[in-house]
Structure formats: structure tokens, C-alpha cells
């Protein structure tokens, strides 16, 4: 078994893409990042690491990291638990920074236990997640309002809502990061509002793309507009638009503990395809 970090993005995509595509929706994060890296040279300016595992010349597993974020583990079937332990040992032996790990629940837990054993660090569960996929939209009742693409004049509002979204999902989004994200989403024409009588009341973003799918994120409704069906309508209409635009499916991550958002997505026609978990370690470096 050979584990390595690939320096060539083109070689890495060629090696791992077909493996990741076997579970395209479940691997939407890795596939989406690879798509972004290939098509936007300015993305992830702080760098990235592209890991893979080969056996008898064939790629059997993939893992990666962008800038100083958590390492991402692929969702791949028929992978022995020892492969995941070996990936942890590989990163440890090379003194690689591992602030945390996210991926399929079973594989992330194996990595977590091995990393704790190697480093004597303790892991904390940041979030238990579900990954949903939708191939066909359910009929849902009409909600007052319309879906509108956010425009440059909306940048301040998008920034404000992104910061509030960060608080809601326990993810610290600084004012500077929120402003850059707002500018990027608007210029890339991916961020949408649900607008009622000229007033934005809910938000959703089309984030990553894979070969056949699009991923939604940043679903947010301010407290004063909740319980009116706006989030359901926003997600449903953008999902409908993306399917009409030619995507075969849509996917998204949810917080497993948020019963409200999970019920919203199921009502629209999303169904669970995988569970994921995010662990962080109590020290960004090991000694």
C-alpha cells in the first residue's frame, strides 16, 4: 500500500475522480473543491494538500485539506479500517498539521481514534451531519414571494446574514470573511433571496458543483421572518432552477440535530444518502 500527497492537481483528479464519483452526492465536498481548484486559480490561495492511497497501482482511497481547514475523508465503499489508520499514521509521521477531520461517520471515527492514540490529543465533536440528495422535486404548497438573484447593491445585507448564519450554525464567520464571501457569491451569481413585497426574507447559495450535481448551502432566514415557509420556498425554487438548468441532482449538508431544517428538506424531496461527522483536536500541532 502506497500513501502519498500529490502535487499535481491534474494528476490527482485523474487518479481519484472516478472513485469519488461512485458516491457523487456523498463526496460533493471533495468533488466540488476539485472542480473549484481546476476552474478558479484564485481559490484556496493559502494552498491545499491532495492525498491518495494506492494498492497495486490502483487508487483505493482519497483525502485532502484546503489551507488550514480540517482534513476531508472520502466516502468510499469496501475500504478496510486499516487504510484509514494508515492515513492517520502517514500524516503523523510527516508532522502534518491536522486541526480536525470530517467525513463519513465510521471512517472519521477510526481516524479520530488513531490520531488520539498517536498524539495523546482529545477530539471534540463539532457537528454530526447528514448529507441529502434530491433528484426530483416534490409538490409543495405555494408561498407568497419570489426567488431573486442577489445583486451588488445587496452586498451589505448578504454579509450581515452570512455572519448571522455563522452564529446559527456555530461557525465563526468574521466580518472580513463574510464581506469577501458576499462579494464572491454575488459576482459568481450564486446567491439568492426569497423576496416578499420587495423585501428579502430568506437566503440560499448554490455553492459547489460536481459533474452531475449542485450543492446548496448558507440557507438562512432571520428570526423575524421564520415560521412562514420562506426557507422551504427558497430552497425549493433554487433546487427547481438548478434542475431546469441541467443538473441531475442537488445535494446539501445539514446539522443532524436541527430537526426543523431536516424536515424542510425532506418535505421538498431531499433524502438522506450519508452521515458525516466533524471532529476537531484540542491542539493544532502535535509535538
C-alpha positions in Angstrom: 0.0 0.0 0.0 1.4 3.4 -1.0 0.1 6.6 0.6 1.2 10.0 -0.9 0.5 13.6 -1.3 0.1 14.5 -4.9 1.5 17.9 -6.1 -0.2 17.9 -9.5 -3.9 18.8 -9.4 -4.4 17.3 -12.8 -2.8 14.0 -11.8 -4.8 13.9 -8.6 -8.1 14.5 -10.4 -7.3 11.8 -12.9 -6.4 9.4 -10.1 -9.3 9.9 -7.7 -12.3 11.3 -9.7 -13.8 8.0 -10.8 -13.5 6.7 -7.3 -15.3 9.7 -5.8 -17.9 9.7 -8.5 -19.1 6.2 -7.3 -20.8 8.2 -4.5 -21.1 11.6 -6.1 -23.5 13.2 -3.7 -21.8 11.9 -0.6 -18.4 13.2 -2.0 -19.8 16.6 -3.1 -17.4 18.4 -0.8 -14.2 16.9 -2.3 -15.5 16.8 -5.9 -16.7 20.4 -5.6 -13.4 21.6 -4.2 -11.5 19.9 -7.0 -13.9 21.5 -9.6 -13.2 24.9 -8.0 -9.5 24.4 -7.9 -9.5 23.4 -11.6 -11.6 26.3 -12.7 -10.6 29.1 -10.4 -6.9 29.6 -10.0 -7.6 32.2 -7.2 -9.5 29.8 -5.0 -7.8 28.5 -1.9 -4.8 30.8 -2.2 -3.4 29.6 1.1 -2.8 26.2 -0.5 -4.1 22.7 -0.4 -2.9 19.1 0.1 -4.1 16.2 -2.0 -3.7 12.8 -0.5 -4.4 9.4 -2.0 -3.8 5.7 -1.2 -2.8 3.2 -3.9 -2.7 -0.5 -3.9 -1.2 -2.5 -6.8 -1.2 0.7 -8.9 -4.9 1.4 -8.3 -6.3 4.3 -6.3 -8.3 2.9 -3.4 -8.8 6.0 -1.2 -8.6 9.8 -1.2 -8.2 12.5 1.5 -7.5 16.2 1.2 -7.1 19.6 3.0 -7.5 23.2 1.9 -5.4 25.9 3.6 -5.5 25.2 7.4 -9.0 23.7 7.4 -10.0 20.2 8.6 -8.8 17.2 6.6 -11.6 15.7 4.5 -12.0 11.9 4.2 -13.7 10.4 1.1 -16.8 8.3 1.2 -15.6 5.1 -0.5 -17.0 1.6 -0.1 -15.1 -1.6 0.7 -12.2 0.2 2.3 -10.6 -1.6 5.2 -10.4 0.2 8.5 -6.6 -0.2 8.5 -6.4 2.0 5.4 -7.8 4.9 7.5 -5.4 4.2 10.4 -2.5 4.2 7.9 -3.6 7.6 6.6 -3.6 9.0 10.1 -0.1 7.5 10.7 1.1 8.9 7.4 0.1 12.4 8.3 1.5 12.0 11.9 4.9 10.7 10.7 5.3 13.6 8.3 4.4 16.1 11.1 1.4 17.4 9.1 -0.9 19.8 10.8 -4.3 18.2 11.5 -6.7 20.7 13.2 -9.5 18.3 12.7 -11.2 15.8 10.4 -14.5 15.4 8.6 -16.0 12.7 6.6 -18.2 9.6 6.7 -19.0 8.9 10.4 -17.4 5.5 10.6 -14.2 6.4 8.8 -13.8 9.7 10.6 -14.2 7.9 14.0 -11.5 5.4 13.0 -9.2 8.3 12.0 -10.1 10.2 15.3 -9.2 7.2 17.5 -5.9 6.6 15.7 -5.0 10.3 15.9 -5.8 10.4 19.6 -3.7 7.3 20.1 -0.7 8.8 18.2 -0.8 12.3 19.6 -2.4 11.9 23.0 -4.8 14.7 22.0 -8.5 14.6 22.7 -11.1 15.1 19.9 -14.2 17.2 20.2 -17.3 16.6 18.1 -18.0 19.8 16.3 -21.1 18.6 14.4 -22.9 15.4 13.4 -24.2 15.9 9.9 -26.4 14.4 7.3 -25.9 14.6 3.5 -29.0 14.8 1.4 -29.7 14.4 -2.3 -32.7 15.4 -4.4 -33.4 14.0 -7.9 -37.0 15.1 -8.3 -38.9 17.9 -6.5 -42.0 17.2 -4.5 -45.1 19.2 -5.0 -45.2 21.8 -2.2 -47.8 24.5 -1.4 -47.2 27.9 -2.9 -45.6 30.6 -0.6 -46.0 34.3 -1.1 -43.0 35.8 -2.7 -40.4 35.1 -5.5 -36.8 33.9 -5.8 -34.5 36.7 -6.9 -30.7 36.7 -7.5 -28.8 38.9 -5.1 -27.3 42.0 -6.8 -24.2 44.1 -6.0 -26.4 46.6 -4.0 -27.3 43.7 -1.7 -23.7 43.0 -0.6 -24.2 44.6 2.9 -27.3 42.5 3.6 -25.7 39.3 2.3 -22.6 40.0 4.5 -24.8 40.6 7.6 -26.9 37.5 7.0 -23.8 35.3 6.4 -22.4 36.5 9.8 -25.8 35.6 11.4 -25.8 32.3 9.6 -22.4 31.6 11.1 -23.7 32.2 14.6 -26.7 30.0 13.9 -24.5 27.0 12.9 -21.8 27.6 15.5 -19.3 28.6 12.8 -17.4 31.8 13.4 -17.5 33.9 10.2 -15.6 37.1 10.6 -16.9 40.4 9.2 -14.0 40.4 6.7 -14.7 36.8 5.6 -18.4 37.5 5.3 -17.8 40.5 3.2 -15.4 38.5 0.8 -17.9 35.7 0.7 -20.8 38.1 -0.1 -18.7 39.7 -2.9 -17.8 36.3 -4.3 -21.3 34.9 -4.2 -22.8 38.0 -5.9 -20.1 38.2 -8.6 -20.5 34.4 -9.3 -24.3 34.8 -9.4 -24.9 32.0 -6.9 -26.7 33.7 -4.0 -30.5 34.1 -4.0 -33.1 35.8 -1.8 -36.8 35.0 -1.3 -38.4 38.4 -1.7 -41.9 39.3 -0.4 -43.3 42.7 -1.5 -39.8 44.0 -2.3 -38.3 42.8 1.0 -35.7 39.9 1.2 -36.8 37.5 3.9 -34.7 34.3 3.3 -31.4 33.4 1.6 -29.7 30.4 -0.1 -26.5 29.9 -2.0 -25.5 27.5 -4.8 -22.1 26.5 -3.7 -20.1 23.7 -5.2 -20.6 21.8 -8.5 -19.9 18.2 -9.3 -20.2 16.6 -12.8 -23.9 15.9 -12.3 -24.9 17.8 -9.2 -25.0 21.2 -7.4 -24.7 21.7 -3.7 -26.8 24.3 -1.7 -25.6 26.0 1.4 -25.9 29.2 3.5 -29.7 28.6 4.0 -30.7 31.4 6.3 -33.9 33.1 7.5 -33.7 35.9 10.1 -35.7 35.3 13.2 -38.4 37.9 12.4 -39.3 36.0 9.1 -39.2 32.5 10.4 -42.2 30.1 10.5 -43.7 31.5 7.3 -42.4 28.8 4.9 -39.8 31.1 3.4 -36.8 28.8 3.8 -38.8 25.9 2.3 -39.8 28.1 -0.7 -36.3 29.5 -1.2 -34.6 26.1 -1.2 -37.4 24.5 -3.4 -37.3 27.2 -6.0 -33.5 27.3 -6.3 -33.4 23.5 -6.4 -36.1 23.6 -9.2 -34.0 26.2 -11.1 -30.8 24.1 -10.9 -32.6 21.0 -12.1 -34.0 23.0 -15.0 -30.5 24.4 -15.7 -29.4 20.8 -16.4 -28.1 19.4 -13.1 -29.3 15.9 -12.5 -29.4 16.2 -8.7 -28.9 18.7 -5.9 -27.2 17.9 -2.5 -26.7 19.6 0.8 -25.3 19.1 4.3 -27.4 19.5 7.4 -26.9 19.6 11.1 -28.3 16.2 12.3 -29.6 17.9 15.4 -31.6 20.5 13.6 -35.0 18.8 13.2 -36.5 21.9 11.6 -34.1 22.1 8.6 -34.1 18.4 8.2 -37.9 18.3 8.0 -37.9 21.2 5.5 -35.5 19.4 3.1 -37.4 16.1 3.3 -40.7 17.9 2.5 -39.1 19.3 -0.7 -37.9 15.8 -1.8 -34.4 15.6 -0.4 -33.4 12.2 1.1 -30.5 11.1 3.2 -27.6 9.4 1.4 -24.9 9.5 4.1 -23.9 10.7 7.6 -20.9 12.7 8.3 -19.1 14.0 11.4 -16.7 16.8 12.1 -14.0 16.3 14.8 -11.6 19.0 16.0 -8.5 18.2 18.0 -7.6 20.3 21.0 -4.2 21.4 19.6 -3.4 22.5 16.1 0.0 20.9 16.1 1.4 17.7 17.5 4.8 17.6 19.1 
